Amino acid sequence: MSIKHFILLFVVYLSVTFGTIVHAARLLVPAYFHPSDQPIFWSHLVEAAQTVPTTVIFNPDNGPGISADPNFVNAIDRVREAGGKVIAYVKSNYGERPMDNILQ
């Protein structure tokens, strides 16, 4: 587990477990891990979204691809149903990547 994942888990854990003691105005979580690889992390994001306004940023492999990944669809739906927001990150190479390449 990387240090980024450890910090994310710690923040989510504190927010969920000690919600009355530790209060975050909002959580903005870069969730750059696949739901099938780290399902517990996505479950923690769902729990956090139930108590703290949470926005999750996910990386759909730098573009939408040719079809929807059911793992991401399920994880995103669960976060949204819990009251969270989900946005996607797509690499633009500092604005140098052609828009057609991003949207394909």
Secondary structure, DSSP 8 states (H G I E B T S, - for coil): --HHHHHHHHHHHHHHHTTTTS--S-EEEEE-S-TTT-HHHHHHHHHHHHHS-EEEEE--TTS--SS--HHHHHHHHHHHHTT-EEEE----TTTTS-HHHHH-
